[in-house]
Amino acid sequence: MILLSLSSSSPYKTSWLGRFFFLLLILGGIGALIFYKYDEPLPSGRGGIEADLLARKIMMSVYHDNWEKTGAVRWNFDDKRFHIWDRSRGYAKVSWDNYEVLLNLADQRGIAMESGKRLGFSDTKEKLQQAWEYWINDSFWLNPVSKMFDNGTSRKIVPVIGAEGLLITFRSGGVSPGDSYLWLVGTDGLPKAWKMWTNNIPVGGVEASWENWVTLSTGVRIATQHETPLFTLHLKDVEGAINIEELIPGEDPFASLASMTGN
């Protein structure tokens, strides 16, 4: 009787387990195919004046001086998160799902709300950290060119076909220090694409395009579309202004944060 019971249930179990392992096999095969097709080792390069000059050329192509005059900016990050950044005061507003966080970027203190209601201490702490990580990632995609000479950043010339190559490595700062990006640059200095070696992408050398450039009212240029073999990223509704009052006339969106920080 025990044998009969086992045999009567085993076809179902065998079928379910077979489908499960078959699915794992397919997913593993796809992952291996992507890895071997796209994975590249981090290239070597040479630093020095030539690399610094190419970095300056890239910065000039996007009118970096006008970024320095951009005191406030807002954008939609791929319909996932919405940002307002008061660069003059070092404040950021990060919104996603039902959450809204006002963040003092200098010390990561701030205010967190869910559906318009202020969260308690432990939940606020969690959402402040989450908003900080979102802001680090999303503001980097907005304008990484501005960070080429940050402390802890190295610049190296890398030979590439059909473009100039500049390898930027961030030894410190951000959420994942050690990330590297190989900029592929046209003759005019404007980036066409970059290749990424980052902690959160297991495949090295994934290429993302830099296209659909827009010029903000302050004169700085921002790329709003990035195509990769793994995903497409869109930055929408990008707007900049001299200050937050010009960007968002009327009530200060950071009034409650300013009263807390004393700014």
C-alpha positions as CSV (number, residue, x, y, z in Angstrom):
1,M,0.0,0.0,0.0
2,I,2.8,2.4,0.7
3,L,4.4,1.6,-2.6
4,L,1.0,2.3,-4.4
5,S,0.7,5.6,-2.5
6,L,4.1,6.8,-3.5
7,S,3.7,5.7,-7.1
8,S,0.3,7.5,-7.4
9,S,1.8,10.8,-6.3
10,S,5.2,10.5,-7.9
11,P,4.2,11.5,-11.4
12,Y,2.9,14.9,-10.1
13,K,6.1,15.4,-8.0
14,T,8.3,14.3,-10.8
15,S,6.6,16.6,-13.3
16,W,6.7,19.6,-11.0
17,L,10.3,19.0,-10.1
18,G,11.2,18.4,-13.7
19,R,9.7,21.7,-14.8
20,F,11.4,23.5,-11.9
21,F,14.9,22.2,-12.7
22,F,14.3,22.7,-16.5
23,L,13.5,26.3,-15.8
24,L,16.6,26.7,-13.6
25,L,18.6,25.2,-16.4
26,I,17.2,27.6,-19.0
27,L,17.8,30.6,-16.7
28,G,21.3,29.5,-15.9
29,G,22.0,29.0,-19.6
30,I,20.7,32.5,-20.4
31,G,22.8,34.0,-17.6
32,A,25.9,32.2,-18.8
33,L,25.3,33.3,-22.4
34,I,24.9,36.9,-21.3
35,F,28.0,36.7,-19.2
36,Y,30.3,35.2,-21.8
37,K,28.9,37.4,-24.6
38,Y,29.2,40.7,-22.8
39,D,31.6,40.3,-19.9
40,E,34.9,42.2,-20.4
41,P,37.9,42.7,-18.1
42,L,38.6,46.2,-16.8
43,P,41.0,47.8,-19.3
44,S,44.3,49.4,-18.3
45,G,45.2,52.9,-19.3
46,R,47.6,55.7,-18.7
47,G,47.0,58.7,-16.5
48,G,48.5,62.1,-16.6
49,I,48.0,65.4,-18.4
50,E,46.5,63.8,-21.6
51,A,43.8,62.1,-19.5
52,D,43.0,65.3,-17.6
53,L,42.8,67.2,-20.9
54,L,40.3,64.7,-22.3
55,A,38.2,65.0,-19.2
56,R,38.2,68.8,-19.5
57,K,37.2,68.4,-23.2
58,I,34.2,66.3,-22.2
59,M,33.2,68.8,-19.5
60,M,33.4,71.6,-22.0
61,S,31.2,69.7,-24.5
62,V,28.3,69.6,-22.0
63,Y,28.9,73.2,-20.9
64,H,29.9,72.2,-17.3
65,D,30.4,75.8,-16.4
66,N,26.7,76.2,-16.8
67,W,26.1,73.3,-14.5
68,E,27.9,75.3,-11.8
69,K,25.3,78.0,-12.3
70,T,22.4,75.6,-12.1
71,G,21.3,76.0,-8.5
72,A,18.2,73.8,-8.7
73,V,17.1,70.9,-10.9
74,R,14.3,68.4,-11.1
75,W,13.7,65.2,-13.1
76,N,11.8,62.0,-13.5
77,F,14.0,58.9,-13.2
78,D,12.6,56.4,-15.6
79,D,9.1,56.7,-14.1
80,K,10.4,55.1,-10.9
81,R,11.4,58.1,-8.8
82,F,10.9,61.8,-8.9
83,H,13.6,64.3,-7.7
84,I,13.9,67.9,-6.8
85,W,17.5,69.0,-6.0
86,D,18.2,72.3,-4.4
87,R,21.9,72.4,-5.2
88,S,22.4,75.8,-3.5
89,R,21.3,74.6,-0.1
90,G,22.2,70.9,-0.5
91,Y,18.7,69.6,-0.2
92,A,16.9,66.8,-2.1
93,K,13.3,65.7,-2.4
94,V,13.0,62.1,-3.4
95,S,9.5,60.6,-4.2
96,W,8.6,57.0,-5.0
97,D,5.5,54.9,-4.6
98,N,3.7,56.5,-1.6
99,Y,6.9,57.8,0.0
100,E,8.3,61.4,0.0
101,V,11.6,62.2,1.6
102,L,13.2,65.6,2.3
103,L,16.9,65.0,2.7
104,N,19.8,67.2,3.9
105,L,22.6,65.8,1.7
106,A,25.3,67.1,4.0
107,D,24.4,64.7,6.9
108,Q,21.6,62.6,5.5
109,R,19.1,63.9,8.1
110,G,15.6,64.7,7.0
111,I,11.9,64.1,7.0
112,A,10.1,61.0,5.6
113,M,6.4,60.7,4.9
114,E,4.1,57.9,3.6
115,S,0.9,59.0,1.9
116,G,1.4,62.5,3.4
117,K,1.8,61.3,7.0
118,R,5.1,61.7,8.8
119,L,6.8,58.4,9.7
120,G,8.2,57.4,13.1
121,F,11.9,57.3,14.0
122,S,12.8,53.8,12.9
123,D,10.8,54.0,9.6
124,T,12.2,57.5,8.9
125,K,15.8,56.2,9.4
126,E,15.1,53.4,6.9
127,K,13.6,55.7,4.3
128,L,16.3,58.3,4.7
129,Q,18.9,55.7,3.8
130,Q,16.8,54.4,0.9
131,A,16.3,58.0,-0.4
132,W,20.0,58.7,-0.1
133,E,20.9,55.6,-2.1
134,Y,18.3,56.5,-4.7
135,W,19.6,60.0,-4.9
136,I,23.2,58.9,-5.3
137,N,22.3,56.6,-8.2
138,D,19.8,58.9,-10.0
139,S,21.8,62.1,-9.7
140,F,24.9,60.3,-11.0
141,W,23.0,59.3,-14.1
142,L,21.8,62.9,-14.4
143,N,25.3,64.4,-14.7
144,P,28.3,62.2,-13.9
145,V,30.5,64.5,-16.0
146,S,30.5,66.9,-13.1
147,K,32.3,64.4,-10.9
148,M,35.3,63.7,-13.1
149,F,37.7,65.6,-10.8
150,D,36.1,64.6,-7.5
151,N,38.4,63.5,-4.7
152,G,39.4,59.9,-5.0
153,T,38.8,59.9,-8.8
154,S,41.4,58.6,-11.3
155,R,41.4,59.4,-15.0
156,K,43.2,57.2,-17.7
157,I,43.4,57.3,-21.4
158,V,42.3,53.9,-23.0
159,P,42.8,53.2,-26.7
160,V,39.4,52.4,-28.4
161,I,38.3,52.0,-32.0
162,G,36.4,54.9,-33.5
163,A,36.4,57.1,-30.4
164,E,38.5,58.5,-27.7
165,G,38.4,56.5,-24.5
166,L,38.6,57.9,-20.9
167,L,38.5,55.5,-18.0
168,I,37.1,57.1,-14.8
169,T,37.4,55.2,-11.5
170,F,35.8,56.3,-8.3
171,R,38.0,55.1,-5.4
172,S,35.8,56.6,-2.8
173,G,32.4,58.2,-2.2
174,G,28.9,57.2,-3.2
175,V,27.2,53.9,-2.3
176,S,29.6,51.6,-4.2
177,P,33.2,52.9,-4.3
178,G,35.5,51.3,-6.8
179,D,33.2,51.6,-9.8
180,S,34.8,52.3,-13.2
181,Y,33.4,53.8,-16.3
182,L,35.0,54.0,-19.8
183,W,33.7,57.0,-21.6
184,L,33.5,56.7,-25.4
185,V,33.9,60.2,-26.8
186,G,33.3,61.8,-30.2
187,T,35.8,64.2,-31.8
188,D,33.9,67.1,-30.4
189,G,34.3,65.7,-26.8
190,L,30.6,64.8,-26.5
191,P,30.1,61.4,-24.9
192,K,28.5,58.8,-27.2
193,A,28.4,55.9,-24.7
194,W,30.2,54.5,-21.7
195,K,31.1,51.0,-20.5
196,M,30.5,50.1,-16.9
197,W,32.4,48.0,-14.3
198,T,30.3,48.4,-11.2
199,N,29.5,46.4,-8.0
200,N,25.8,46.1,-8.8
201,I,26.2,44.8,-12.3
202,P,27.8,41.3,-12.4
203,V,28.8,41.6,-16.1
204,G,31.8,43.8,-16.7
205,G,31.9,46.3,-19.6
206,V,28.2,46.6,-20.2
207,E,27.8,49.5,-22.7
208,A,25.1,52.3,-22.3
209,S,24.5,54.9,-24.9
210,W,24.5,58.6,-24.1
211,E,21.9,60.2,-26.4
212,N,18.9,62.5,-26.7
213,W,20.8,65.4,-25.3
214,V,18.8,68.3,-24.0
215,T,19.9,71.8,-23.0
216,L,18.5,73.2,-19.8
217,S,17.5,76.8,-19.4
218,T,20.8,77.4,-17.6
219,G,22.8,76.1,-20.6
220,V,24.1,72.8,-19.4
221,R,23.5,69.7,-21.6
222,I,22.0,66.5,-20.2
223,A,21.6,63.1,-21.9
224,T,18.1,61.7,-21.3
225,Q,18.3,58.3,-22.8
226,H,20.6,55.3,-22.2
227,E,20.3,52.1,-24.2
228,T,22.0,48.9,-23.0
229,P,21.7,45.2,-23.8
230,L,20.1,44.7,-20.4
231,F,17.8,47.7,-20.0
232,T,16.8,51.1,-21.4
233,L,16.9,54.1,-19.0
234,H,15.0,57.4,-19.6
235,L,15.4,60.6,-17.7
236,K,12.2,62.7,-18.3
237,D,11.0,66.2,-17.6
238,V,14.5,67.4,-16.8
239,E,14.4,71.1,-15.8
240,G,17.0,73.4,-14.3
241,A,17.1,76.9,-13.0
242,I,19.4,79.4,-11.3
243,N,17.7,78.7,-7.9
244,I,14.8,76.9,-6.4
245,E,12.6,80.0,-6.5
246,E,12.9,80.1,-10.2
247,L,12.4,76.4,-10.7
248,I,9.4,76.1,-8.4
249,P,7.8,79.6,-7.8
250,G,5.7,80.0,-4.7
251,E,6.0,78.0,-1.5
252,D,9.4,76.5,-0.7
253,P,9.2,72.7,-1.1
254,F,12.0,72.4,1.5
255,A,10.5,74.8,4.1
256,S,10.0,72.1,6.7
257,L,13.5,70.8,6.2
258,A,15.0,74.3,6.3
259,S,13.3,75.0,9.6
260,M,14.8,71.8,11.0
261,T,18.3,72.4,9.8
262,G,18.3,76.2,10.4
263,N,19.1,77.1,6.8
